[in-house]
Amino acid sequence: QVQVVESGGGLVQPGGSLRLSCTGSGARFSFTSMGWYRQAPGKQRELVASDTPGGTTTYVDSVKGRFTISRDNSKNTIYLQMNRLKPEDTAVYYCNTGPRAVFSWGQGTQVTVSS
């Protein structure tokens, strides 16, 4: 059974940065297209960034130029570097396969952007 664990969230002021990490067991991320999703209160979960094993990345328009998805296959870990954070980025962030989620969802990591 595949398990993912997200970490790195927290409270940050607008304009700040965070780096999220996602480590998995039971599957090799190096063979899998992965993605970062987020769910804000009262909203549906959305895919914000995805990354193929070949290195092709895609982003939702609202985060383009601010977020960067990357991976370290030796650690079976994917990252989401988030810069110039905005209050509307506040959400619980999850990782899963992308663009379609097939793993069981992890607990996610809370990101709160507020002054």
Secondary structure, DSSP 8 states (H G I E B T S, - for coil): --EEEEE--EEE-TT--EEEEEEEESS-GGGS-EEEEEE-TTS--EEEEEE-TT--EEE-GGGTTTEEEEEEGGGTEEEEEE-S--GGG-EEEEEEESSS--S-----EEEEE--
